[in-house]
Amino acid sequence: MVFELTPEQKMVQEQARRFAENEIRPNVEKEEAEHAFPLERVRQMGELGFFGCGIDEKYGGNGMGLLESVLLAEQIAKVSPSWRLPFNMQNLGPALTVQKFGTEEQKEAYIPGWVSGEKVGFFAITEPNSGSDVASMKTTAADGGDCWILNGTKTWISNAQIGDVGLVYAFTDRSQKYKGMTAFLVDLKNTEGITARAIETKLGLHCAPTGELTFDDARIPKDAVLGQVGEGFKICMWQLNNTRLGCAAGALGCAGGAIDLAVQYANERTQFGRPIGQFQMIQASIAELVAEHHATQLLVYRAAYLKDKGLPNQFETSIAKYYSAEAAVHATNEVMKIYGSYGFSTEYPIERYFRDAKSYQVVEGTSNVQKMIIAGIALGTTPNR
C-alpha cells in the first residue's frame, strides 16, 4: 500500500491551498456576513480545472481522478466550508452523473458548462416532507405527450435560486414505488412554471446559496429524461455515493482548518505567564484532534482511491462520510473550548467553522443514514457496490 501522494497530487493540493488563501480568505468574513456567492469565483475554479476530476477530457475533464477532487475540496474547505459546495454542484453531482447515465447529446450539451463553471449546477432531491426517505417524495412528472409536466416542491436545494441546469428527481409512476422514480435534466431559467426562493435562515454555510424550488405545471422536453424512465432511484443512489465523498472531503477540510486555528491560538495566547499550548490539558486536546484528523484523512482518501480504481466503495464512502462529519463537529467543538470566551465571539473565525461543521451530519444522507448503510453491509444484508 502506498500512502504518499504523487508529486502531481501534491501540486494539485498546493494549487488549491494558494487559491483558498489568495482568493477566498481575504473576503470570507465579509462575504459570510453578506451571504455573498460571487459567480466569478466559480468560473475561476472552473478555469483552474477544479471541476474536471473524473470527467472525460472530451467534455472538458482534466485527466485526474476523484482523489484529486478530494485534495482540492479539502484545501478549499480549510478556509471556507461554504466554498466546498461547488465541487458537488458542478462535478461530483451533475457532471459525473450525466457522464454515467446520459446520452451523448446530453453529455455534450451540459457537462462542459458545469466543468468550466459557466453554468451553475444543482440537484434537487429533498422535499418539505421527504428527507432521508427519498422514496416518499411527492414531486411528479406526468407524461404530457410532447413534454413532461413537473409539479411539486423541493427544499434545501443548494444553488436553487442561482442554478442554470441540473437534476430533478420525480415520480413518473408512484404505483411502482422505487422503480417509478425518474431523473430529469431541468433548465431553471428557461422553463416556465418554476419559481425559486432563497433560504437564508441557516445556522452556517452562509456563502453557499440554498433555496426552495416550486414546480407548477412546468413543461420540460421529452428528451430531458436522464437514463431511462423508472431509473431515477438507482441514479439518485449512485449520485449520492459520489457527492457523499465531496461532503467527507469538506468535513475533513473543516476540521483541518479548525485544528490549524487551535494550534495558532495555543502558541499565541498566554495565561499564567506562558503560552496555553504548554499546558497539558490543551496539549491533550490538540493531540486527540490531530490523531482523529489523520485517521479521517486516511478513510476519505481510501474511499476516493477505490472509486478511481472502479472497485466497490459504498461501504468505505459511507464510513468516510459518517466519520468525517462526526470528527468535524468534535474538532470544532473542542477548538471552541480552547478559545474560551473568544470562541463564542464572531470576531474569531472558529465560531464559523463550528456552525458550518454541523451541516455535514445532515447533508447527502444524515449520520444515522450512513450508519444504516454501514451496518447493512457489515451484516451482509446489502451488498457493497
C-alpha positions as CSV (number, residue, x, y, z in Angstrom):
1,M,0.0,0.0,0.0
2,V,1.3,3.5,-0.9
3,F,0.4,6.3,1.5
4,E,2.4,9.0,-0.2
5,L,0.8,11.5,-2.6
6,T,2.4,11.7,-6.0
7,P,4.3,14.9,-7.0
8,E,1.4,15.8,-9.3
9,Q,-1.1,15.3,-6.5
10,K,0.9,17.5,-4.2
11,M,0.9,20.2,-6.9
12,V,-2.9,19.9,-7.1
13,Q,-3.1,20.2,-3.3
14,E,-0.8,23.3,-3.3
15,Q,-2.7,24.9,-6.1
16,A,-6.0,24.7,-4.1
17,R,-4.3,25.9,-1.0
18,R,-3.0,29.0,-2.8
19,F,-6.3,29.7,-4.3
20,A,-8.1,29.4,-1.0
21,E,-5.5,31.7,0.7
22,N,-5.4,34.3,-2.1
23,E,-8.9,34.4,-3.5
24,I,-11.2,33.3,-0.6
25,R,-9.6,34.1,2.8
26,P,-9.2,37.9,2.2
27,N,-13.0,38.3,1.7
28,V,-14.5,35.3,3.5
29,E,-15.8,37.0,6.7
30,K,-17.3,39.9,4.7
31,E,-18.9,37.5,2.2
32,E,-20.3,35.3,5.1
33,A,-21.9,38.3,6.7
34,E,-23.5,39.3,3.4
35,H,-24.4,35.8,2.3
36,A,-22.4,36.5,-0.9
37,F,-21.6,34.0,-3.5
38,P,-19.7,35.7,-6.4
39,L,-20.2,33.6,-9.5
40,E,-17.0,34.8,-11.0
41,R,-15.1,32.7,-8.4
42,V,-17.0,29.6,-9.6
43,R,-15.7,30.4,-13.1
44,Q,-12.2,30.9,-11.8
45,M,-12.3,27.5,-10.1
46,G,-13.6,26.0,-13.4
47,E,-10.8,27.6,-15.4
48,L,-8.3,26.1,-13.0
49,G,-9.7,22.6,-13.6
50,F,-11.2,22.2,-10.2
51,F,-14.4,20.6,-11.6
52,G,-12.9,18.3,-14.2
53,C,-11.9,15.4,-12.0
54,G,-13.2,12.0,-13.2
55,I,-14.6,13.7,-16.4
56,D,-13.5,12.6,-19.8
57,E,-11.3,15.1,-21.5
58,K,-13.6,15.5,-24.5
59,Y,-16.2,17.1,-22.1
60,G,-13.6,19.4,-20.5
61,G,-12.2,17.0,-17.9
62,N,-8.7,17.4,-16.5
63,G,-7.4,13.8,-16.7
64,M,-7.4,13.5,-12.9
65,G,-9.5,11.3,-10.6
66,L,-11.7,11.7,-7.5
67,L,-8.7,11.5,-5.1
68,E,-7.5,14.8,-6.7
69,S,-11.1,16.2,-6.3
70,V,-10.8,15.3,-2.6
71,L,-7.5,17.1,-2.3
72,L,-8.8,20.2,-3.9
73,A,-12.0,20.3,-1.9
74,E,-10.2,19.6,1.4
75,Q,-7.9,22.6,0.9
76,I,-10.8,24.9,-0.1
77,A,-12.9,23.8,3.0
78,K,-9.9,24.5,5.3
79,V,-10.6,28.2,4.6
80,S,-14.3,28.1,3.8
81,P,-16.6,25.1,4.0
82,S,-19.1,27.1,2.1
83,W,-16.9,27.2,-1.0
84,R,-16.6,23.4,-0.9
85,L,-20.1,23.2,-2.2
86,P,-19.3,23.9,-5.9
87,F,-17.4,20.6,-6.1
88,N,-20.6,18.7,-5.6
89,M,-22.9,21.1,-7.5
90,Q,-20.7,21.2,-10.6
91,N,-18.6,18.0,-10.7
92,L,-19.4,15.1,-8.3
93,G,-23.2,15.6,-8.7
94,P,-24.5,16.6,-12.2
95,A,-21.4,16.2,-14.3
96,L,-20.4,12.7,-13.2
97,T,-24.0,11.5,-13.1
98,V,-24.7,12.7,-16.7
99,Q,-21.4,11.2,-17.9
100,K,-22.5,7.9,-16.4
101,F,-26.2,7.8,-17.5
102,G,-26.7,10.4,-20.1
103,T,-26.9,10.2,-23.9
104,E,-24.0,11.6,-26.0
105,E,-26.2,14.6,-26.8
106,Q,-26.8,15.3,-23.1
107,K,-23.1,14.9,-22.2
108,E,-22.0,17.3,-24.9
109,A,-24.8,19.8,-24.1
110,Y,-24.3,20.0,-20.3
111,I,-21.0,18.6,-18.9
112,P,-18.7,21.3,-20.4
113,G,-20.7,24.1,-18.9
114,W,-20.6,22.6,-15.4
115,V,-16.9,21.7,-15.7
116,S,-15.9,25.2,-16.8
117,G,-18.1,26.9,-14.2
118,E,-20.0,28.8,-16.9
119,K,-23.2,27.0,-16.0
120,V,-24.2,26.7,-12.3
121,G,-25.3,23.2,-11.4
122,F,-27.6,21.7,-8.8
123,F,-29.5,18.6,-7.9
124,A,-33.0,18.5,-6.3
125,I,-33.9,15.6,-4.1
126,T,-35.1,16.8,-0.7
127,E,-38.7,18.0,-0.1
128,P,-40.6,19.5,2.8
129,N,-41.7,16.1,3.9
130,S,-39.1,13.9,2.2
131,G,-35.5,13.8,3.5
132,S,-33.8,10.6,4.4
133,D,-36.8,8.7,3.0
134,V,-36.1,9.6,-0.7
135,A,-38.9,7.3,-2.0
136,S,-41.5,9.3,-0.1
137,M,-41.1,12.4,-2.3
138,K,-44.3,13.9,-3.7
139,T,-42.9,15.7,-6.8
140,T,-44.4,14.2,-10.0
141,A,-43.7,14.2,-13.7
142,A,-46.7,13.4,-15.8
143,D,-46.5,12.4,-19.5
144,G,-47.9,15.4,-21.4
145,G,-47.5,13.8,-24.8
146,D,-44.8,16.1,-26.3
147,C,-43.4,17.0,-22.9
148,W,-43.2,16.1,-19.2
149,I,-45.2,18.2,-16.7
150,L,-43.5,18.7,-13.4
151,N,-45.4,19.5,-10.2
152,G,-44.1,19.7,-6.6
153,T,-41.7,21.4,-4.3
154,K,-38.1,20.8,-3.5
155,T,-36.4,22.4,-0.5
156,W,-32.9,22.9,1.0
157,I,-31.5,22.7,-2.5
158,S,-28.0,24.1,-3.0
159,N,-27.9,26.7,-5.8
160,A,-31.7,26.7,-6.2
161,Q,-32.0,30.4,-6.7
162,I,-29.0,30.8,-9.0
163,G,-28.8,27.4,-10.8
164,D,-28.8,27.1,-14.5
165,V,-29.3,23.4,-15.4
166,G,-29.3,20.4,-13.0
167,L,-31.0,17.2,-11.9
168,V,-34.5,16.9,-10.6
169,Y,-35.9,13.7,-9.3
170,A,-39.7,13.0,-9.5
171,F,-42.2,10.1,-9.7
172,T,-43.5,9.2,-13.1
173,D,-45.4,6.2,-11.7
174,R,-45.9,6.2,-8.0
175,S,-47.5,2.7,-8.1
176,Q,-44.1,1.3,-9.0
177,K,-42.6,2.7,-5.8
178,Y,-38.8,2.8,-6.1
179,K,-39.0,1.8,-9.7
180,G,-41.4,4.6,-10.5
181,M,-38.9,7.4,-10.0
182,T,-37.2,9.2,-12.9
183,A,-34.3,11.7,-13.1
184,F,-34.7,14.8,-15.3
185,L,-32.3,17.5,-16.6
186,V,-34.1,20.8,-15.9
187,D,-33.2,24.3,-17.1
188,L,-34.4,26.5,-14.3
189,K,-34.0,29.8,-16.0
190,N,-35.7,29.0,-19.3
191,T,-38.7,27.0,-18.1
192,E,-42.0,28.5,-17.3
193,G,-43.7,27.3,-14.1
194,I,-40.6,27.2,-11.9
195,T,-40.1,29.6,-9.1
196,A,-37.1,29.7,-6.7
197,R,-37.0,31.2,-3.2
198,A,-33.8,31.7,-1.2
199,I,-33.4,30.2,2.3
200,E,-31.2,32.3,4.4
201,T,-32.3,31.2,7.9
202,K,-29.3,28.8,8.1
203,L,-27.0,28.1,11.0
204,G,-24.0,28.0,8.8
205,L,-22.6,27.8,5.2
206,H,-23.8,31.4,4.7
207,C,-21.8,31.8,1.4
208,A,-23.4,28.7,-0.1
209,P,-26.8,29.5,-1.7
210,T,-29.7,27.4,-0.6
211,G,-33.3,27.6,-1.6
212,E,-36.6,26.1,-2.5
213,L,-37.9,25.2,-5.9
214,T,-41.6,25.0,-6.8
215,F,-42.8,23.4,-10.0
216,D,-46.3,24.4,-11.1
217,D,-47.1,22.6,-14.4
218,A,-43.6,23.2,-15.5
219,R,-43.3,21.7,-19.0
220,I,-39.9,20.2,-19.8
221,P,-38.8,18.5,-23.0
222,K,-39.4,14.8,-23.6
223,D,-35.7,14.2,-24.0
224,A,-35.0,15.7,-20.6
225,V,-35.0,12.2,-19.0
226,L,-31.6,11.1,-17.7
227,G,-31.1,7.4,-18.3
228,Q,-34.4,5.5,-18.6
229,V,-37.9,6.3,-17.2
230,G,-38.0,4.5,-13.9
231,E,-34.3,4.5,-13.2
232,G,-34.4,7.6,-11.1
233,F,-33.9,5.9,-7.7
234,K,-30.9,3.9,-9.0
235,I,-29.4,7.1,-10.5
236,C,-30.0,9.1,-7.3
237,M,-28.3,6.5,-5.1
238,W,-25.3,6.3,-7.5
239,Q,-25.0,10.1,-7.4
240,L,-25.2,10.3,-3.6
241,N,-22.4,7.8,-3.3
242,N,-20.2,10.3,-5.1
243,T,-21.5,13.5,-3.6
244,R,-21.0,12.0,-0.1
245,L,-17.3,11.8,-0.9
246,G,-17.4,15.5,-1.6
247,C,-19.0,16.1,1.8
248,A,-16.4,13.9,3.5
249,A,-13.7,16.0,1.9
250,G,-15.4,19.2,3.1
251,A,-15.7,17.9,6.7
252,L,-12.1,16.8,6.6
253,G,-11.0,20.3,5.5
254,C,-13.3,22.0,8.0
255,A,-11.8,20.0,10.9
256,G,-8.3,20.7,9.5
257,G,-8.9,24.4,9.4
258,A,-10.2,24.4,13.0
259,I,-7.2,22.5,14.2
260,D,-4.9,25.0,12.5
261,L,-6.7,27.8,14.4
262,A,-6.2,25.9,17.6
263,V,-2.5,25.4,17.1
264,Q,-2.0,29.1,16.2
265,Y,-4.1,30.3,19.2
266,A,-2.4,27.9,21.6
267,N,1.0,29.3,20.7
268,E,-0.1,32.9,20.9
269,R,-2.4,33.1,23.9
270,T,-0.7,33.3,27.2
271,Q,-2.0,32.6,30.7
272,F,-0.1,32.3,33.9
273,G,3.0,33.7,32.2
274,R,3.3,31.1,29.3
275,P,1.5,30.1,26.1
276,I,-1.5,27.9,26.8
277,G,-0.1,25.3,24.4
278,Q,2.4,24.4,27.2
279,F,-0.4,23.2,29.4
280,Q,-1.1,19.5,29.3
281,M,-4.9,19.8,29.1
282,I,-4.5,21.9,25.9
283,Q,-1.9,19.5,24.6
284,A,-4.1,16.5,25.2
285,S,-7.0,18.1,23.3
286,I,-4.9,19.1,20.3
287,A,-3.2,15.6,20.3
288,E,-6.6,13.9,20.3
289,L,-7.9,16.1,17.4
290,V,-4.7,15.7,15.3
291,A,-4.8,11.9,15.7
292,E,-8.5,11.8,14.8
293,H,-7.9,14.1,11.8
294,H,-5.2,11.8,10.4
295,A,-7.5,8.8,10.8
296,T,-10.2,10.7,9.0
297,Q,-7.9,11.6,6.2
298,L,-7.0,8.0,5.5
299,L,-10.6,7.0,5.4
300,V,-11.6,9.7,3.0
301,Y,-8.6,9.2,0.7
302,R,-9.2,5.4,0.6
303,A,-12.8,5.9,-0.4
304,A,-11.6,8.1,-3.3
305,Y,-8.9,5.7,-4.2
306,L,-11.4,2.8,-4.5
307,K,-13.7,4.9,-6.7
308,D,-10.8,5.7,-9.0
309,K,-10.0,2.0,-9.3
310,G,-13.6,1.2,-10.1
311,L,-13.9,-1.0,-7.1
312,P,-16.9,-1.4,-4.7
313,N,-16.8,1.5,-2.4
314,Q,-20.3,2.3,-0.9
315,F,-19.2,0.8,2.4
316,E,-16.0,2.9,2.6
317,T,-17.7,6.0,1.3
318,S,-20.4,5.9,4.0
319,I,-17.7,5.2,6.6
320,A,-15.7,8.2,5.4
321,K,-18.8,10.4,5.3
322,Y,-20.0,9.4,8.7
323,Y,-16.7,9.5,10.5
324,S,-15.5,12.8,8.9
325,A,-18.8,14.5,9.8
326,E,-18.6,13.5,13.4
327,A,-14.9,14.3,13.6
328,A,-15.5,17.8,12.2
329,V,-18.2,18.5,14.8
330,H,-15.9,17.2,17.6
331,A,-12.9,19.2,16.4
332,T,-14.7,22.5,16.1
333,N,-16.4,22.0,19.4
334,E,-13.1,21.3,21.1
335,V,-11.4,24.2,19.5
336,M,-14.2,26.5,20.7
337,K,-13.2,25.4,24.2
338,I,-9.6,26.1,23.6
339,Y,-10.5,29.7,22.5
340,G,-12.6,30.1,25.6
341,S,-14.9,33.2,25.6
342,Y,-13.2,34.3,22.4
343,G,-14.5,31.2,20.7
344,F,-18.0,32.4,21.4
345,S,-17.3,35.7,19.6
346,T,-18.0,36.3,16.0
347,E,-14.7,38.3,16.0
348,Y,-12.8,35.0,15.6
349,P,-13.4,32.5,12.8
350,I,-13.8,29.4,14.9
351,E,-17.5,30.0,15.6
352,R,-18.0,30.0,11.8
353,Y,-16.3,26.6,11.5
354,F,-18.4,25.3,14.4
355,R,-21.6,26.3,12.7
356,D,-20.5,25.0,9.3
357,A,-19.4,21.7,10.7
358,K,-22.9,20.7,11.8
359,S,-24.1,20.6,8.2
360,Y,-22.0,17.5,7.5
361,Q,-24.1,15.5,9.9
362,V,-27.1,16.2,7.8
363,V,-26.4,16.7,4.1
364,E,-26.3,13.9,1.5
365,G,-27.6,11.4,4.0
366,T,-27.5,12.1,7.7
367,S,-25.1,10.4,10.0
368,N,-27.8,8.0,11.0
369,V,-28.4,7.0,7.4
370,Q,-24.7,6.4,6.9
371,K,-24.8,4.1,10.0
372,M,-27.7,2.2,8.4
373,I,-25.7,1.7,5.2
374,I,-22.5,0.7,7.1
375,A,-24.5,-1.8,9.3
376,G,-26.3,-3.3,6.4
377,I,-23.1,-4.0,4.5
378,A,-21.3,-5.2,7.6
379,L,-24.1,-7.6,8.5
380,G,-24.3,-8.9,4.9
381,T,-27.9,-7.9,4.3
382,T,-26.9,-5.5,1.5
383,P,-24.0,-5.7,-1.0
384,N,-21.1,-3.2,-1.2
385,R,-21.5,-1.7,-4.6
